[in-house]
Amino acid sequence: MALIRRVLLSDADFPLGFRFHPTDVELLLYYLAPKLKGENLPSSELIMDFLDVYQRDPDQLPLDQFKHAREKEAYFFTREEIKNSAGEGPVRTTPSGYWKAYREDVAIYRDGKIIGFKNKFLFYRGNDPNGTQTDWKMTEYVCNPCWIATTSTTRVESYVVCKVRLKMRVEEDESFLEEENGFIE
C-alpha cells in the first residue's frame, strides 16, 4: 500500500505563505497531463503523491502530511478502479462507506476546448443507499481523452487527481463555494 513518500522539507524550502491552491485548469495542465504522459513533474513529490484514496476512509488519509494546503485538505494522484470487466462505472467505496456523487462531469475549458472534467462527491458512512452523510468532500479531476495524447500503455482514465477536504464549519463551506466559482477569499 503506497503511502506518502514525500521528501522531508523545511519551511525554508517554500516561500512564506506558500499554499498549494491550483485552479482546475492548472491541476490538469501541470500535474495530471504530465503524469499521464509519463513526464517528470517539477516538485510534484513535494506537493502531492500517489495514494489509493478508495482503499481508505477519508479520516484515515494522511492529510496532515500535506502541509501546503488549507487545514484538513489534500490532493492525491490515484487510480480509478472499474467495477467489472465490461468497464462499467468506477468503484468509489471504502472500508466503511462510499463516495456519492452530487455533481458529475462538469467540463473544464481552456481556450474554448474541453480539457477535462470534475466530479464532486460527499462521503457517507455505511452501505449505499442507507449511509449517513459526513462532512467529507472530494473533487475528482480527469483529463478529456480527446485532449491529451498518452502512451499506448496509459489510459487517460487510469489516473485522476482527487482533492479531499473536511468541511470544518458553516463559514468554511461558503468559502469552498466561492473558491469553486473562482473568487479568492
C-alpha positions in Angstrom: 0.0 0.0 0.0 1.6 3.3 -1.1 1.8 6.0 1.5 3.2 9.5 1.1 6.8 9.1 0.0 7.3 12.8 0.3 10.8 14.3 0.7 11.0 15.9 4.1 11.3 19.7 3.6 11.8 22.5 6.0 9.5 25.6 5.8 12.5 27.4 4.3 12.2 25.4 1.1 9.0 27.3 0.2 8.3 31.0 0.3 6.5 32.2 3.4 2.7 31.9 3.0 3.0 29.4 0.1 -0.2 27.5 -0.4 -1.0 24.9 -3.0 -4.2 26.2 -4.4 -4.3 25.5 -8.2 -7.2 26.2 -10.5 -8.9 23.4 -12.2 -7.0 24.1 -15.4 -3.7 24.2 -13.6 -4.3 20.8 -12.0 -4.9 19.3 -15.4 -2.2 21.1 -17.3 0.7 21.0 -14.9 0.0 17.9 -12.8 -2.4 15.3 -14.3 -1.5 15.6 -18.0 2.3 15.2 -17.4 1.6 12.3 -15.0 -0.4 10.6 -17.8 2.3 11.2 -20.3 5.0 9.8 -18.0 6.8 13.1 -17.8 8.6 14.4 -14.8 6.6 16.7 -12.6 8.6 19.5 -11.1 8.2 19.5 -7.3 5.2 17.1 -7.6 6.5 14.8 -4.9 6.8 17.8 -2.6 3.2 18.8 -3.3 1.2 15.6 -3.9 1.8 12.0 -4.3 0.1 8.8 -5.4 -2.3 7.2 -2.8 -5.2 4.8 -3.4 -7.8 7.1 -2.0 -10.6 4.5 -2.3 -8.8 1.9 -0.1 -9.2 4.1 3.0 -11.9 6.1 4.7 -11.3 9.8 4.4 -10.4 10.2 8.1 -7.6 7.7 7.5 -6.0 9.7 4.7 -2.7 11.4 5.7 -4.0 14.9 5.3 -1.6 16.2 8.0 1.4 15.3 5.8 0.0 17.7 3.1 1.1 20.8 4.8 0.9 23.3 1.9 -2.8 23.4 1.5 -5.6 24.5 3.8 -6.1 22.6 7.0 -7.8 19.2 6.5 -7.3 19.4 2.7 -5.0 17.4 0.4 -4.5 16.5 -3.2 -3.6 13.0 -4.4 -3.0 11.2 -7.6 -5.0 7.9 -7.5 -6.1 5.3 -10.0 -9.7 4.9 -10.9 -10.9 1.4 -10.4 -13.5 -0.1 -12.7 -16.4 -2.2 -11.3 -16.3 -5.1 -13.7 -14.6 -6.5 -16.8 -17.1 -4.7 -19.0 -15.6 -1.4 -17.6 -18.9 -0.2 -16.3 -18.5 2.5 -13.7 -15.8 3.4 -11.2 -15.6 1.9 -7.7 -15.8 4.6 -5.0 -16.3 2.5 -1.9 -14.1 2.5 1.1 -13.8 0.0 4.1 -16.7 1.7 6.0 -18.5 3.8 3.5 -18.8 5.3 0.0 -18.4 8.5 -2.0 -21.7 9.6 -3.5 -21.7 12.0 -6.5 -23.7 15.2 -6.2 -22.3 16.9 -9.3 -20.8 14.9 -12.3 -19.0 15.6 -15.5 -18.5 19.3 -15.1 -16.5 20.4 -18.1 -13.2 22.2 -17.6 -12.3 24.5 -20.5 -9.1 26.1 -21.8 -9.1 28.2 -24.9 -12.7 27.1 -25.7 -11.7 23.4 -25.6 -12.8 20.8 -23.0 -9.5 19.6 -21.4 -11.1 17.6 -18.6 -13.9 17.1 -16.2 -14.5 17.2 -12.5 -16.9 15.2 -10.4 -17.9 16.2 -6.8 -18.7 13.8 -4.0 -19.9 13.6 -0.4 -18.7 10.8 1.8 -21.3 8.6 3.5 -20.7 6.0 6.3 -22.5 2.7 5.9 -23.8 0.9 2.9 -25.4 2.6 -0.2 -28.1 3.8 -0.2 -28.7 3.9 3.5 -25.4 5.6 4.6 -25.1 8.6 6.9 -23.7 11.8 5.3 -20.4 13.1 6.8 -18.6 16.4 6.4 -16.1 15.0 3.9 -16.0 16.3 0.4 -14.0 15.2 -2.6 -13.5 16.7 -6.1 -12.1 14.2 -8.7 -10.4 15.6 -11.8 -9.9 13.6 -15.0 -8.4 14.6 -18.4 -10.5 14.6 -21.5 -9.3 11.6 -23.7 -9.8 13.8 -26.8 -7.4 16.4 -25.5 -4.4 14.5 -24.3 -2.2 12.1 -26.3 -0.8 9.4 -24.0 1.4 6.5 -24.5 -0.2 3.3 -25.8 0.1 1.7 -22.3 -1.7 4.5 -20.5 -5.4 5.1 -20.5 -6.4 8.7 -19.7 -8.9 7.5 -17.2 -6.3 5.4 -15.4 -5.1 8.3 -13.2 -7.2 11.0 -11.6 -6.4 13.8 -9.1 -8.6 13.9 -6.0 -8.9 16.9 -3.8 -10.2 15.7 -0.4 -11.2 18.0 2.4 -13.1 18.1 5.6 -15.8 20.8 5.9 -14.9 22.3 9.3 -17.5 25.0 9.8 -20.5 26.5 8.0 -18.5 29.6 7.1 -15.8 27.4 5.5 -18.4 25.8 3.4 -19.3 29.2 2.0 -15.6 29.9 1.1 -15.5 26.4 -0.6 -18.3 27.5 -2.8 -16.7 30.9 -3.5 -13.3 29.3 -4.5 -15.1 26.8 -6.7 -16.6 29.8 -8.5 -13.2 31.4 -9.0 -13.4 34.0 -6.2 -10.5 34.5 -3.8 -11.0 34.9 -0.1 
